[in-house]
Amino acid sequence: MPAHALPDAPAEPDWPALHLHGSASAFRQSLTLLQQCARVDATVLLCGETGTGKELAARALHYLSARSRGPFVPINCGALPDSILEAELFGHARGAFTDAKSDSLGVIGQAQGGTLFLDEIDAMSPRAQAAILRFAQDHSYRPLGASRLQHADVRLVAATNAKLEDLVAQGLFRQDLLFRINVLSVRLPPLRERHGDAALLAQAFVQRLVQQYRTGPKHIDAHSLALLQTPRAWPGNVRELEHLVHRAFLLAEGAVLHLDLGDPPVVAPAAWTSVHEPDPVPTPAAIDLHADGGTQGNAHADISFADAKAQAITDFERRYLAAVLQRAGGNLSLAARIAGKERSRFCKLVRKHGLQRAGFDAMAD
């Protein structure tokens, strides 16, 4: 039997043991496809909105595969600064740069014999995309300062909450890299498409928390369970539900948990709003730079030039951020790339102007 190949007709996996709970048809189809992907040693691209369980699916792929005894090494691509990119991915030889006092494997070397999980691959900078392209093709790489190419026996699994085809069309993601990582793909459905799974998941979370905190048995009240069966937007998907249950568990004074569900949200999950309710971003045609004493000038006539300029900059920043976030579908990493700013600095601007995704915290992605 070839290396990293599994026998035919495997038994149904114990999905709950892998923290994948659900009986909805759309979710079961994803699990079936995951099981099929686990049987072959090919690159897999996991797609789905924020909070749908892509890392859990990646771990399931690993532990259901012939590589299950090897390491599972996750890396957040959005957290890879270009300055240490190659060293972080490929490792380095002793003396490759200042402070390189010993050899380092890098995450690829650490994943030898197992699975390398590239999370948020859509957030990779152009330099990072170029660096990973060759490795994705033939798994060869050269550590910094090394004289020879090395070959890694690893399986690549990537995840994204963006539509990579759209990013390719916008020039933000390499088409050749997309071809390399999209050998097999699995879409994880959002929670709003998984009818009946919210209540099942909530009860599974309660049981896990009982074990974690070593408490007596607890359960969710009937009214909350009934509300969980109603259609909801769930912008944060399974992660949002898990945090909701966790909060209710910690605040419960007895054995019964009351979930703070309120009314089903009606706002689209990708919508961004501002506590300042900014006006639409003005187009060039809407601004008359040559107007004499127009409404824009009259609005600031009673304050100094410096103050008026500062206010105009603040208004522009707020409107620009809202527009970019809307274009990026609420994806902070993608929005930062469109704006040409580092993600951390972009997030500070978002917080500064009170921008938030309807229904949950703006930093949740």
Secondary structure as GFF3:
##gff-version 3
##sequence-region A 1 365
A	DSSP	three_ten_helix	15	18	.	.	.	ID=ss1
A	DSSP	alpha_helix	25	38	.	.	.	ID=ss2
A	DSSP	beta_strand	44	47	.	.	.	ID=ss3
A	DSSP	alpha_helix	54	63	.	.	.	ID=ss4
A	DSSP	beta_strand	72	76	.	.	.	ID=ss5
A	DSSP	three_ten_helix	77	79	.	.	.	ID=ss6
A	DSSP	three_ten_helix	82	84	.	.	.	ID=ss7
A	DSSP	alpha_helix	85	90	.	.	.	ID=ss8
A	DSSP	alpha_helix	106	110	.	.	.	ID=ss9
A	DSSP	beta_strand	115	119	.	.	.	ID=ss10
A	DSSP	three_ten_helix	121	123	.	.	.	ID=ss11
A	DSSP	alpha_helix	126	138	.	.	.	ID=ss12
A	DSSP	beta_strand	140	141	.	.	.	ID=ss13
A	DSSP	beta_strand	150	151	.	.	.	ID=ss14
A	DSSP	beta_strand	155	160	.	.	.	ID=ss15
A	DSSP	alpha_helix	164	169	.	.	.	ID=ss16
A	DSSP	alpha_helix	175	181	.	.	.	ID=ss17
A	DSSP	beta_strand	184	187	.	.	.	ID=ss18
A	DSSP	three_ten_helix	191	193	.	.	.	ID=ss19
A	DSSP	alpha_helix	197	213	.	.	.	ID=ss20
A	DSSP	beta_strand	219	220	.	.	.	ID=ss21
A	DSSP	alpha_helix	222	228	.	.	.	ID=ss22
A	DSSP	alpha_helix	237	251	.	.	.	ID=ss23
A	DSSP	beta_strand	256	257	.	.	.	ID=ss24
A	DSSP	beta_strand	272	274	.	.	.	ID=ss25
A	DSSP	three_ten_helix	284	286	.	.	.	ID=ss26
A	DSSP	alpha_helix	295	299	.	.	.	ID=ss27
A	DSSP	alpha_helix	305	327	.	.	.	ID=ss28
A	DSSP	alpha_helix	332	339	.	.	.	ID=ss29
A	DSSP	alpha_helix	343	352	.	.	.	ID=ss30
A	DSSP	beta_strand	355	357	.	.	.	ID=ss31
A	DSSP	three_ten_helix	362	364	.	.	.	ID=ss32
###
